[in-house]
Amino acid sequence: MKKFLKDESGATAIEYGLIAAAMGLALVTAMPSITSAVKTKFSSIGGHITSGT
């Protein structure tokens, strides 16, 4: 039982899971503004290509 209580190998997996969840939440929060900026930039580039300037 003592060996089981001292075993911390599962703690690392939990920590990685929490980090992945935090990164996912950050991406979900940031995506709307990033998407808007990318759409605007591609529209601008497409306009320049169409007009030849």
mmJSON file of the N, C-alpha and C atoms, coordinates in Angstrom:
{"data_MODEL":{"atom_site":{
"group_PDB":["ATOM","ATOM","ATOM","ATOM","ATOM","ATOM","ATOM","ATOM","ATOM","ATOM","ATOM","ATOM","ATOM","ATOM","ATOM","ATOM","ATOM","ATOM","ATOM","ATOM","ATOM","ATOM","ATOM","ATOM","ATOM","ATOM","ATOM","ATOM","ATOM","ATOM","ATOM","ATOM","ATOM","ATOM","ATOM","ATOM","ATOM","ATOM","ATOM","ATOM","ATOM","ATOM","ATOM","ATOM","ATOM","ATOM","ATOM","ATOM","ATOM","ATOM","ATOM","ATOM","ATOM","ATOM","ATOM","ATOM","ATOM","ATOM","ATOM","ATOM","ATOM","ATOM","ATOM","ATOM","ATOM","ATOM","ATOM","ATOM","ATOM","ATOM","ATOM","ATOM","ATOM","ATOM","ATOM","ATOM","ATOM","ATOM","ATOM","ATOM","ATOM","ATOM","ATOM","ATOM","ATOM","ATOM","ATOM","ATOM","ATOM","ATOM","ATOM","ATOM","ATOM","ATOM","ATOM","ATOM","ATOM","ATOM","ATOM","ATOM","ATOM","ATOM","ATOM","ATOM","ATOM","ATOM","ATOM","ATOM","ATOM","ATOM","ATOM","ATOM","ATOM","ATOM","ATOM","ATOM","ATOM","ATOM","ATOM","ATOM","ATOM","ATOM","ATOM","ATOM","ATOM","ATOM","ATOM","ATOM","ATOM","ATOM","ATOM","ATOM","ATOM","ATOM","ATOM","ATOM","ATOM","ATOM","ATOM","ATOM","ATOM","ATOM","ATOM","ATOM","ATOM","ATOM","ATOM","ATOM","ATOM","ATOM","ATOM","ATOM","ATOM","ATOM","ATOM","ATOM","ATOM","ATOM","ATOM"],
"id":[1,2,3,4,5,6,7,8,9,10,11,12,13,14,15,16,17,18,19,20,21,22,23,24,25,26,27,28,29,30,31,32,33,34,35,36,37,38,39,40,41,42,43,44,45,46,47,48,49,50,51,52,53,54,55,56,57,58,59,60,61,62,63,64,65,66,67,68,69,70,71,72,73,74,75,76,77,78,79,80,81,82,83,84,85,86,87,88,89,90,91,92,93,94,95,96,97,98,99,100,101,102,103,104,105,106,107,108,109,110,111,112,113,114,115,116,117,118,119,120,121,122,123,124,125,126,127,128,129,130,131,132,133,134,135,136,137,138,139,140,141,142,143,144,145,146,147,148,149,150,151,152,153,154,155,156,157,158,159],
"type_symbol":["N","C","C","N","C","C","N","C","C","N","C","C","N","C","C","N","C","C","N","C","C","N","C","C","N","C","C","N","C","C","N","C","C","N","C","C","N","C","C","N","C","C","N","C","C","N","C","C","N","C","C","N","C","C","N","C","C","N","C","C","N","C","C","N","C","C","N","C","C","N","C","C","N","C","C","N","C","C","N","C","C","N","C","C","N","C","C","N","C","C","N","C","C","N","C","C","N","C","C","N","C","C","N","C","C","N","C","C","N","C","C","N","C","C","N","C","C","N","C","C","N","C","C","N","C","C","N","C","C","N","C","C","N","C","C","N","C","C","N","C","C","N","C","C","N","C","C","N","C","C","N","C","C","N","C","C","N","C","C"],
"label_atom_id":["N","CA","C","N","CA","C","N","CA","C","N","CA","C","N","CA","C","N","CA","C","N","CA","C","N","CA","C","N","CA","C","N","CA","C","N","CA","C","N","CA","C","N","CA","C","N","CA","C","N","CA","C","N","CA","C","N","CA","C","N","CA","C","N","CA","C","N","CA","C","N","CA","C","N","CA","C","N","CA","C","N","CA","C","N","CA","C","N","CA","C","N","CA","C","N","CA","C","N","CA","C","N","CA","C","N","CA","C","N","CA","C","N","CA","C","N","CA","C","N","CA","C","N","CA","C","N","CA","C","N","CA","C","N","CA","C","N","CA","C","N","CA","C","N","CA","C","N","CA","C","N","CA","C","N","CA","C","N","CA","C","N","CA","C","N","CA","C","N","CA","C","N","CA","C","N","CA","C","N","CA","C","N","CA","C"],
"label_alt_id":[null,null,null,null,null,null,null,null,null,null,null,null,null,null,null,null,null,null,null,null,null,null,null,null,null,null,null,null,null,null,null,null,null,null,null,null,null,null,null,null,null,null,null,null,null,null,null,null,null,null,null,null,null,null,null,null,null,null,null,null,null,null,null,null,null,null,null,null,null,null,null,null,null,null,null,null,null,null,null,null,null,null,null,null,null,null,null,null,null,null,null,null,null,null,null,null,null,null,null,null,null,null,null,null,null,null,null,null,null,null,null,null,null,null,null,null,null,null,null,null,null,null,null,null,null,null,null,null,null,null,null,null,null,null,null,null,null,null,null,null,null,null,null,null,null,null,null,null,null,null,null,null,null,null,null,null,null,null,null],
"label_comp_id":["MET","MET","MET","LYS","LYS","LYS","LYS","LYS","LYS","PHE","PHE","PHE","LEU","LEU","LEU","LYS","LYS","LYS","ASP","ASP","ASP","GLU","GLU","GLU","SER","SER","SER","GLY","GLY","GLY","ALA","ALA","ALA","THR","THR","THR","ALA","ALA","ALA","ILE","ILE","ILE","GLU","GLU","GLU","TYR","TYR","TYR","GLY","GLY","GLY","LEU","LEU","LEU","ILE","ILE","ILE","ALA","ALA","ALA","ALA","ALA","ALA","ALA","ALA","ALA","MET","MET","MET","GLY","GLY","GLY","LEU","LEU","LEU","ALA","ALA","ALA","LEU","LEU","LEU","VAL","VAL","VAL","THR","THR","THR","ALA","ALA","ALA","MET","MET","MET","PRO","PRO","PRO","SER","SER","SER","ILE","ILE","ILE","THR","THR","THR","SER","SER","SER","ALA","ALA","ALA","VAL","VAL","VAL","LYS","LYS","LYS","THR","THR","THR","LYS","LYS","LYS","PHE","PHE","PHE","SER","SER","SER","SER","SER","SER","ILE","ILE","ILE","GLY","GLY","GLY","GLY","GLY","GLY","HIS","HIS","HIS","ILE","ILE","ILE","THR","THR","THR","SER","SER","SER","GLY","GLY","GLY","THR","THR","THR"],
"label_asym_id":["A","A","A","A","A","A","A","A","A","A","A","A","A","A","A","A","A","A","A","A","A","A","A","A","A","A","A","A","A","A","A","A","A","A","A","A","A","A","A","A","A","A","A","A","A","A","A","A","A","A","A","A","A","A","A","A","A","A","A","A","A","A","A","A","A","A","A","A","A","A","A","A","A","A","A","A","A","A","A","A","A","A","A","A","A","A","A","A","A","A","A","A","A","A","A","A","A","A","A","A","A","A","A","A","A","A","A","A","A","A","A","A","A","A","A","A","A","A","A","A","A","A","A","A","A","A","A","A","A","A","A","A","A","A","A","A","A","A","A","A","A","A","A","A","A","A","A","A","A","A","A","A","A","A","A","A","A","A","A"],
"label_entity_id":["1","1","1","1","1","1","1","1","1","1","1","1","1","1","1","1","1","1","1","1","1","1","1","1","1","1","1","1","1","1","1","1","1","1","1","1","1","1","1","1","1","1","1","1","1","1","1","1","1","1","1","1","1","1","1","1","1","1","1","1","1","1","1","1","1","1","1","1","1","1","1","1","1","1","1","1","1","1","1","1","1","1","1","1","1","1","1","1","1","1","1","1","1","1","1","1","1","1","1","1","1","1","1","1","1","1","1","1","1","1","1","1","1","1","1","1","1","1","1","1","1","1","1","1","1","1","1","1","1","1","1","1","1","1","1","1","1","1","1","1","1","1","1","1","1","1","1","1","1","1","1","1","1","1","1","1","1","1","1"],
"label_seq_id":[1,1,1,2,2,2,3,3,3,4,4,4,5,5,5,6,6,6,7,7,7,8,8,8,9,9,9,10,10,10,11,11,11,12,12,12,13,13,13,14,14,14,15,15,15,16,16,16,17,17,17,18,18,18,19,19,19,20,20,20,21,21,21,22,22,22,23,23,23,24,24,24,25,25,25,26,26,26,27,27,27,28,28,28,29,29,29,30,30,30,31,31,31,32,32,32,33,33,33,34,34,34,35,35,35,36,36,36,37,37,37,38,38,38,39,39,39,40,40,40,41,41,41,42,42,42,43,43,43,44,44,44,45,45,45,46,46,46,47,47,47,48,48,48,49,49,49,50,50,50,51,51,51,52,52,52,53,53,53],
"pdbx_PDB_ins_code":[null,null,null,null,null,null,null,null,null,null,null,null,null,null,null,null,null,null,null,null,null,null,null,null,null,null,null,null,null,null,null,null,null,null,null,null,null,null,null,null,null,null,null,null,null,null,null,null,null,null,null,null,null,null,null,null,null,null,null,null,null,null,null,null,null,null,null,null,null,null,null,null,null,null,null,null,null,null,null,null,null,null,null,null,null,null,null,null,null,null,null,null,null,null,null,null,null,null,null,null,null,null,null,null,null,null,null,null,null,null,null,null,null,null,null,null,null,null,null,null,null,null,null,null,null,null,null,null,null,null,null,null,null,null,null,null,null,null,null,null,null,null,null,null,null,null,null,null,null,null,null,null,null,null,null,null,null,null,null],
"Cartn_x":[0.824,0.0,0.872,1.999,2.892,3.459,3.797,4.342,3.305,2.053,0.977,0.792,0.861,0.676,1.84,3.052,4.221,4.326,3.625,3.705,3.085,3.886,3.417,3.37,3.433,3.438,2.115,1.019,-0.275,-0.427,0.291,0.207,0.699,1.705,2.231,1.176,0.465,-0.587,-1.687,-2.034,-3.06,-2.58,-1.32,-0.772,-0.8,-0.408,-0.46,-1.893,-2.823,-4.233,-4.722,-4.316,-4.711,-4.089,-2.847,-2.186,-2.901,-3.242,-3.945,-5.31,-6.006,-7.318,-7.187,-6.161,-5.946,-5.611,-4.788,-4.454,-5.681,-6.501,-7.732,-8.659,-8.796,-9.644,-9.102,-7.788,-7.174,-7.419,-7.313,-7.564,-9.017,-9.937,-11.357,-11.656,-11.005,-11.214,-10.616,-9.45,-8.734,-9.176,-9.772,-10.088,-10.999,-12.046,-12.895,-12.137,-11.275,-10.534,-9.487,-8.849,-7.856,-8.533,-9.682,-10.415,-10.805,-11.284,-11.68,-10.484,-9.351,-8.164,-7.671,-7.706,-7.242,-8.178,-9.488,-10.444,-10.229,-10.001,-9.76,-8.495,-7.44,-6.17,-6.294,-6.958,-7.119,-8.017,-9.021,-9.861,-9.041,-8.173,-7.308,-6.353,-5.756,-4.831,-5.579,-6.77,-7.569,-7.931,-8.234,-8.523,-7.319,-6.161,-4.938,-4.61,-4.827,-4.554,-5.514,-6.793,-7.8,-7.523,-7.132,-6.896,-5.52,-4.628,-3.302,-2.318,-2.621,-1.67,-1.056],
"Cartn_y":[-1.192,0.0,1.262,1.206,2.378,2.697,1.649,1.844,2.516,2.125,2.712,4.19,4.541,5.938,6.823,6.25,7.032,7.166,6.336,6.347,7.632,8.442,9.723,9.735,8.577,8.539,9.02,8.796,9.269,10.778,11.39,12.836,13.568,13.045,13.682,13.692,12.607,12.547,13.552,13.696,14.664,16.08,16.36,17.692,18.011,17.042,17.255,17.461,16.76,16.942,18.334,18.836,20.194,21.246,21.038,21.971,21.96,20.779,20.679,21.344,21.184,21.815,23.337,23.845,25.291,25.851,25.131,25.578,25.552,24.536,24.465,25.612,25.943,27.068,28.382,28.551,29.766,29.871,28.761,28.783,29.11,28.52,28.796,30.264,30.828,32.24,33.164,32.811,33.689,33.527,32.429,32.152,33.173,33.68,34.64,35.874,36.437,37.626,37.268,36.127,35.7,35.424,34.76,34.45,35.721,36.701,37.969,38.655,38.679,39.331,38.612,37.297,36.526,36.748,36.755,37.0,38.378,39.383,40.739,40.793,40.154,40.174,39.479,38.306,37.604,38.376,39.058,39.889,41.018,41.61,42.679,42.157,41.023,40.425,40.081,39.509,39.165,40.397,41.493,42.749,43.275,43.17,43.638,42.748,41.463,40.566,40.855,41.068,41.341,42.649,43.695,44.997,45.08,44.167,44.154,45.097,45.572,46.455,45.783],
"Cartn_z":[0.0,0.0,0.0,0.738,0.798,-0.581,-1.321,-2.667,-3.567,-3.433,-4.233,-3.899,-2.623,-2.215,-2.644,-2.725,-3.145,-4.657,-5.398,-6.862,-7.399,-8.092,-8.631,-10.151,-10.784,-12.247,-12.829,-12.157,-12.64,-12.528,-11.588,-11.396,-12.634,-13.295,-14.496,-15.597,-15.761,-16.777,-16.469,-15.205,-14.822,-15.102,-14.808,-15.075,-16.567,-17.39,-18.838,-19.301,-18.725,-19.065,-18.718,-17.563,-17.167,-18.082,-18.483,-19.406,-20.748,-21.244,-22.524,-22.446,-21.329,-21.163,-21.13,-20.462,-20.404,-21.789,-22.545,-23.899,-24.797,-24.657,-25.442,-25.132,-23.86,-23.466,-24.015,-23.973,-24.519,-26.021,-26.743,-28.187,-28.502,-27.757,-27.989,-27.722,-26.737,-26.403,-27.463,-28.005,-28.935,-30.38,-30.749,-32.154,-32.835,-32.2,-32.923,-33.415,-32.592,-33.041,-34.085,-33.94,-34.924,-36.266,-36.235,-37.464,-38.195,-37.459,-38.063,-38.725,-38.051,-38.599,-39.854,-39.848,-41.011,-42.198,-41.962,-43.046,-43.659,-42.818,-43.303,-44.153,-43.687,-44.422,-45.771,-45.803,-47.075,-48.035,-47.529,-48.395,-49.013,-48.201,-48.693,-49.769,-49.517,-50.49,-51.78,-51.657,-52.831,-53.648,-52.967,-53.675,-54.435,-53.826,-54.494,-55.712,-55.586,-56.714,-57.858,-57.523,-58.543,-59.275,-58.523,-59.137,-59.793,-59.466,-60.101,-59.436,-58.23,-57.537,-56.362],
"occupancy":[1.0,1.0,1.0,1.0,1.0,1.0,1.0,1.0,1.0,1.0,1.0,1.0,1.0,1.0,1.0,1.0,1.0,1.0,1.0,1.0,1.0,1.0,1.0,1.0,1.0,1.0,1.0,1.0,1.0,1.0,1.0,1.0,1.0,1.0,1.0,1.0,1.0,1.0,1.0,1.0,1.0,1.0,1.0,1.0,1.0,1.0,1.0,1.0,1.0,1.0,1.0,1.0,1.0,1.0,1.0,1.0,1.0,1.0,1.0,1.0,1.0,1.0,1.0,1.0,1.0,1.0,1.0,1.0,1.0,1.0,1.0,1.0,1.0,1.0,1.0,1.0,1.0,1.0,1.0,1.0,1.0,1.0,1.0,1.0,1.0,1.0,1.0,1.0,1.0,1.0,1.0,1.0,1.0,1.0,1.0,1.0,1.0,1.0,1.0,1.0,1.0,1.0,1.0,1.0,1.0,1.0,1.0,1.0,1.0,1.0,1.0,1.0,1.0,1.0,1.0,1.0,1.0,1.0,1.0,1.0,1.0,1.0,1.0,1.0,1.0,1.0,1.0,1.0,1.0,1.0,1.0,1.0,1.0,1.0,1.0,1.0,1.0,1.0,1.0,1.0,1.0,1.0,1.0,1.0,1.0,1.0,1.0,1.0,1.0,1.0,1.0,1.0,1.0,1.0,1.0,1.0,1.0,1.0,1.0],
"B_iso_or_equiv":[0.0,0.0,0.0,0.0,0.0,0.0,0.0,0.0,0.0,0.0,0.0,0.0,0.0,0.0,0.0,0.0,0.0,0.0,0.0,0.0,0.0,0.0,0.0,0.0,0.0,0.0,0.0,0.0,0.0,0.0,0.0,0.0,0.0,0.0,0.0,0.0,0.0,0.0,0.0,0.0,0.0,0.0,0.0,0.0,0.0,0.0,0.0,0.0,0.0,0.0,0.0,0.0,0.0,0.0,0.0,0.0,0.0,0.0,0.0,0.0,0.0,0.0,0.0,0.0,0.0,0.0,0.0,0.0,0.0,0.0,0.0,0.0,0.0,0.0,0.0,0.0,0.0,0.0,0.0,0.0,0.0,0.0,0.0,0.0,0.0,0.0,0.0,0.0,0.0,0.0,0.0,0.0,0.0,0.0,0.0,0.0,0.0,0.0,0.0,0.0,0.0,0.0,0.0,0.0,0.0,0.0,0.0,0.0,0.0,0.0,0.0,0.0,0.0,0.0,0.0,0.0,0.0,0.0,0.0,0.0,0.0,0.0,0.0,0.0,0.0,0.0,0.0,0.0,0.0,0.0,0.0,0.0,0.0,0.0,0.0,0.0,0.0,0.0,0.0,0.0,0.0,0.0,0.0,0.0,0.0,0.0,0.0,0.0,0.0,0.0,0.0,0.0,0.0,0.0,0.0,0.0,0.0,0.0,0.0],
"pdbx_formal_charge":[null,null,null,null,null,null,null,null,null,null,null,null,null,null,null,null,null,null,null,null,null,null,null,null,null,null,null,null,null,null,null,null,null,null,null,null,null,null,null,null,null,null,null,null,null,null,null,null,null,null,null,null,null,null,null,null,null,null,null,null,null,null,null,null,null,null,null,null,null,null,null,null,null,null,null,null,null,null,null,null,null,null,null,null,null,null,null,null,null,null,null,null,null,null,null,null,null,null,null,null,null,null,null,null,null,null,null,null,null,null,null,null,null,null,null,null,null,null,null,null,null,null,null,null,null,null,null,null,null,null,null,null,null,null,null,null,null,null,null,null,null,null,null,null,null,null,null,null,null,null,null,null,null,null,null,null,null,null,null],
"auth_seq_id":[1,1,1,2,2,2,3,3,3,4,4,4,5,5,5,6,6,6,7,7,7,8,8,8,9,9,9,10,10,10,11,11,11,12,12,12,13,13,13,14,14,14,15,15,15,16,16,16,17,17,17,18,18,18,19,19,19,20,20,20,21,21,21,22,22,22,23,23,23,24,24,24,25,25,25,26,26,26,27,27,27,28,28,28,29,29,29,30,30,30,31,31,31,32,32,32,33,33,33,34,34,34,35,35,35,36,36,36,37,37,37,38,38,38,39,39,39,40,40,40,41,41,41,42,42,42,43,43,43,44,44,44,45,45,45,46,46,46,47,47,47,48,48,48,49,49,49,50,50,50,51,51,51,52,52,52,53,53,53],
"auth_comp_id":["MET","MET","MET","LYS","LYS","LYS","LYS","LYS","LYS","PHE","PHE","PHE","LEU","LEU","LEU","LYS","LYS","LYS","ASP","ASP","ASP","GLU","GLU","GLU","SER","SER","SER","GLY","GLY","GLY","ALA","ALA","ALA","THR","THR","THR","ALA","ALA","ALA","ILE","ILE","ILE","GLU","GLU","GLU","TYR","TYR","TYR","GLY","GLY","GLY","LEU","LEU","LEU","ILE","ILE","ILE","ALA","ALA","ALA","ALA","ALA","ALA","ALA","ALA","ALA","MET","MET","MET","GLY","GLY","GLY","LEU","LEU","LEU","ALA","ALA","ALA","LEU","LEU","LEU","VAL","VAL","VAL","THR","THR","THR","ALA","ALA","ALA","MET","MET","MET","PRO","PRO","PRO","SER","SER","SER","ILE","ILE","ILE","THR","THR","THR","SER","SER","SER","ALA","ALA","ALA","VAL","VAL","VAL","LYS","LYS","LYS","THR","THR","THR","LYS","LYS","LYS","PHE","PHE","PHE","SER","SER","SER","SER","SER","SER","ILE","ILE","ILE","GLY","GLY","GLY","GLY","GLY","GLY","HIS","HIS","HIS","ILE","ILE","ILE","THR","THR","THR","SER","SER","SER","GLY","GLY","GLY","THR","THR","THR"],
"auth_asym_id":["A","A","A","A","A","A","A","A","A","A","A","A","A","A","A","A","A","A","A","A","A","A","A","A","A","A","A","A","A","A","A","A","A","A","A","A","A","A","A","A","A","A","A","A","A","A","A","A","A","A","A","A","A","A","A","A","A","A","A","A","A","A","A","A","A","A","A","A","A","A","A","A","A","A","A","A","A","A","A","A","A","A","A","A","A","A","A","A","A","A","A","A","A","A","A","A","A","A","A","A","A","A","A","A","A","A","A","A","A","A","A","A","A","A","A","A","A","A","A","A","A","A","A","A","A","A","A","A","A","A","A","A","A","A","A","A","A","A","A","A","A","A","A","A","A","A","A","A","A","A","A","A","A","A","A","A","A","A","A"],
"auth_atom_id":["N","CA","C","N","CA","C","N","CA","C","N","CA","C","N","CA","C","N","CA","C","N","CA","C","N","CA","C","N","CA","C","N","CA","C","N","CA","C","N","CA","C","N","CA","C","N","CA","C","N","CA","C","N","CA","C","N","CA","C","N","CA","C","N","CA","C","N","CA","C","N","CA","C","N","CA","C","N","CA","C","N","CA","C","N","CA","C","N","CA","C","N","CA","C","N","CA","C","N","CA","C","N","CA","C","N","CA","C","N","CA","C","N","CA","C","N","CA","C","N","CA","C","N","CA","C","N","CA","C","N","CA","C","N","CA","C","N","CA","C","N","CA","C","N","CA","C","N","CA","C","N","CA","C","N","CA","C","N","CA","C","N","CA","C","N","CA","C","N","CA","C","N","CA","C","N","CA","C","N","CA","C","N","CA","C"],
"pdbx_PDB_model_num":[1,1,1,1,1,1,1,1,1,1,1,1,1,1,1,1,1,1,1,1,1,1,1,1,1,1,1,1,1,1,1,1,1,1,1,1,1,1,1,1,1,1,1,1,1,1,1,1,1,1,1,1,1,1,1,1,1,1,1,1,1,1,1,1,1,1,1,1,1,1,1,1,1,1,1,1,1,1,1,1,1,1,1,1,1,1,1,1,1,1,1,1,1,1,1,1,1,1,1,1,1,1,1,1,1,1,1,1,1,1,1,1,1,1,1,1,1,1,1,1,1,1,1,1,1,1,1,1,1,1,1,1,1,1,1,1,1,1,1,1,1,1,1,1,1,1,1,1,1,1,1,1,1,1,1,1,1,1,1]
}}}
